[in-house]
Amino acid sequence: MLFWWDPLYFLFAMPALLLGLYAQAKVQAAYNRWLRAPARLTGLEAAQRLLQAAGLYEVRIEGTPGHLTDHYDPSSKVLRLSPSVAGVPSVASLAVAAHEIGHALQDAEGYWGLRARAALVPAVNFGSWLGPILFLIGFLMQSPTLVWAGVLFFSAAALFALVTLPVELDASRRALALLESSGLLWTPEERAGAREVLRAAALTYVAALAQALSTLAYYAFLAMGMRRSEE
């Protein structure tokens, strides 16, 4: 997009972009470190045990390709685990699997954040595509109406990131409680490792929110500048 060449964009976006890079590096470092720390069960075995302990008998477990692509699909009640999580007996595998089961628990309990996030998905998919297009057309045509319409549509992405953050934090809180109550983490070092992995993952969602808000602030700043120039 043309705005990528605007130095003002980098003034708004650079702090969030740097935070995002830091968060990704921290996730990889924490995951790789605790992937080498052995546990008594693989992620798949732990997921099976934790689902039974939580009474989530309707949740199926499937594999999914890729690295750190693990997720829970509430529409089909399926927990999908990547190969390095499902097949490796490590503290990192336990933490990741338990986090996704935290989402399954949210789904079973009707957790407000998970429902709100699912409801926002169509608006986000539509708005994140249409918003920048409307903004660019409006900016080139000097049409405040189209510009503000673009800002409004893009704001759905920021709202989605805002709702996602507490959902992920709550899933991590549930994950730690599950791991400790089930006895899968035996030592203080293992518990500290699981917390490190989950906290590093949570930072990526903080970064995503910062990036969405900084881009939205940039669009709004340009829109307000256009309004001032017409007065």
C-alpha positions in Angstrom: 0.0 0.0 0.0 1.2 3.6 -0.7 1.1 4.4 3.0 4.1 2.1 3.5 6.2 4.7 1.8 5.0 7.5 4.1 7.6 8.3 6.9 4.6 9.3 9.1 3.3 5.7 8.9 6.6 4.4 10.4 6.4 7.0 13.2 3.0 5.4 14.2 3.8 1.8 13.4 7.4 1.3 14.3 7.0 0.8 18.1 4.3 -1.8 17.5 6.4 -3.5 14.8 9.4 -3.7 17.0 7.2 -5.1 19.8 5.9 -7.7 17.4 9.4 -8.8 16.4 10.5 -9.0 20.0 7.4 -11.1 20.9 8.0 -13.5 18.0 11.7 -13.9 19.1 10.6 -14.4 22.7 8.1 -17.1 21.7 10.6 -19.0 19.6 13.3 -18.8 22.3 10.9 -20.0 25.1 9.4 -22.7 23.0 12.7 -24.0 21.7 14.2 -24.0 25.2 11.3 -25.9 26.9 10.9 -28.2 23.9 14.2 -29.7 25.0 13.0 -30.1 28.6 11.6 -33.7 28.8 8.1 -34.4 30.2 6.4 -37.7 31.0 3.8 -37.3 28.3 3.6 -36.0 24.7 1.3 -33.1 23.9 -1.2 -35.6 22.4 -1.1 -37.9 25.5 -1.5 -34.9 27.8 -4.4 -33.5 25.7 -6.2 -36.8 25.9 -5.8 -37.0 29.7 -6.7 -33.3 30.2 -9.8 -33.5 28.0 -11.0 -36.5 30.0 -10.2 -34.8 33.3 -12.2 -31.8 32.2 -15.2 -33.9 31.0 -14.8 -32.7 27.4 -15.5 -36.0 25.8 -17.0 -34.5 22.7 -13.8 -32.8 21.7 -11.8 -34.7 19.0 -8.1 -34.4 18.5 -6.5 -34.1 15.0 -3.1 -33.3 13.6 -2.3 -30.2 11.7 0.8 -29.4 9.6 3.2 -26.7 10.3 5.0 -25.2 13.3 3.1 -23.8 16.2 -0.1 -24.0 14.2 -2.0 -25.6 17.2 -5.6 -24.4 17.6 -9.0 -25.3 18.9 -11.9 -25.0 16.4 -15.1 -24.3 18.4 -17.3 -24.8 15.3 -16.4 -28.5 14.9 -15.2 -29.2 18.5 -11.8 -30.2 17.3 -8.4 -29.7 18.9 -5.6 -29.6 16.3 -2.0 -30.2 17.3 1.1 -29.7 15.3 3.7 -32.5 15.0 6.2 -31.0 17.4 3.6 -30.6 20.1 1.6 -33.9 19.5 4.6 -36.2 19.3 7.2 -34.7 21.6 7.2 -35.3 25.4 8.3 -31.8 26.5 7.2 -29.0 28.9 6.6 -26.8 25.9 4.3 -29.4 24.3 2.3 -29.7 27.5 1.9 -25.9 27.8 0.7 -25.5 24.2 -1.7 -28.4 24.3 -3.1 -27.2 27.7 -3.6 -23.7 26.3 -5.8 -25.0 23.4 -7.8 -27.1 25.9 -8.3 -23.8 27.8 -10.1 -22.6 24.7 -12.2 -25.8 24.7 -13.2 -25.1 28.3 -14.1 -21.6 27.3 -16.3 -23.0 24.5 -18.0 -25.5 26.8 -18.8 -22.8 29.4 -19.9 -20.2 26.8 -17.2 -17.8 27.7 -18.2 -14.3 26.5 -14.9 -13.5 24.9 -14.7 -16.6 22.7 -18.3 -16.0 21.6 -17.6 -12.3 20.8 -14.4 -13.2 18.9 -16.3 -15.8 16.8 -19.0 -13.2 16.0 -16.4 -10.7 14.9 -14.7 -13.0 12.4 -16.9 -12.2 9.4 -16.7 -8.4 10.1 -12.9 -8.6 10.5 -12.4 -10.6 7.3 -14.6 -8.1 5.4 -13.4 -4.9 7.1 -9.7 -5.6 7.0 -10.0 -6.1 3.2 -12.4 -3.3 2.4 -11.3 -0.7 4.9 -7.8 0.1 3.4 -9.3 0.1 -0.1 -12.0 2.6 0.8 -9.5 4.7 2.7 -7.0 4.8 -0.2 -9.8 5.6 -2.7 -11.1 8.3 -0.4 -7.7 9.7 0.2 -6.9 9.9 -3.6 -10.3 11.4 -4.3 -10.1 13.7 -1.3 -13.5 12.3 -0.1 -13.8 12.5 3.7 -16.8 10.3 3.6 -14.9 7.4 2.0 -11.9 8.0 4.2 -13.9 7.7 7.4 -15.8 4.7 6.0 -12.4 3.1 5.5 -11.4 3.9 9.1 -14.7 2.5 10.4 -14.3 -0.8 8.5 -10.7 -1.2 9.5 -11.6 -0.6 13.2 -13.1 -4.1 13.2 -9.6 -5.5 13.1 -8.6 -3.4 16.1 -11.7 -4.5 18.0 -11.0 -8.2 17.2 -7.4 -7.8 18.6 -8.8 -6.1 21.7 -11.3 -9.0 22.3 -8.7 -11.6 21.5 -6.2 -10.5 24.2 -8.4 -11.4 27.3 -9.5 -14.6 25.6 -5.9 -15.8 25.2 -4.9 -14.7 28.7 -7.8 -16.6 30.1 -7.0 -19.7 28.1 -3.4 -19.6 29.5 -4.7 -19.2 33.0 -6.9 -22.2 32.6 -4.0 -24.1 31.0 -1.8 -23.6 34.1 -4.6 -24.6 36.4 -5.2 -27.8 34.4 -1.6 -28.7 34.3 -1.1 -28.2 38.0 -4.3 -29.9 39.1 -3.6 -32.9 36.9 -0.1 -33.4 38.3 1.5 -33.3 34.8 4.0 -30.6 36.1 5.9 -32.2 38.9 8.7 -29.8 39.6 9.0 -26.0 40.1 11.2 -25.8 37.1 8.5 -27.4 34.9 5.9 -25.1 36.2 8.2 -22.1 35.5 8.8 -23.4 32.0 5.1 -23.7 31.2 4.5 -20.2 32.5 7.3 -18.8 30.4 6.0 -20.4 27.2 2.5 -19.2 27.9 3.5 -15.7 28.8 5.7 -15.4 25.7 2.7 -16.5 23.6 0.5 -13.9 25.3 3.0 -11.1 24.4 2.3 -11.8 20.7 -1.3 -10.9 21.2 -0.3 -7.7 23.0 1.8 -6.9 20.0 -1.0 -7.7 17.6 -3.3 -5.3 19.5 -0.6 -2.6 19.4 -0.1 -3.1 15.7 -3.9 -2.8 15.0 -4.3 0.2 17.2 -1.3 2.0 15.7 -2.5 1.5 12.1 -6.0 2.6 13.1 -4.5 5.7 14.8 -2.5 6.5 11.6 -5.6 6.2 9.4 -7.6 8.4 11.8 -4.8 11.0 12.0 -4.8 11.3 8.2 -8.5 11.5 8.1 -8.6 14.3 10.7 -5.9 16.1 8.8 -8.0 16.0 5.6 -10.9 17.5 7.6 -8.8 20.3 8.9 -7.5 21.1 5.5 -11.0 21.6 4.2 -12.0 24.0 7.0 
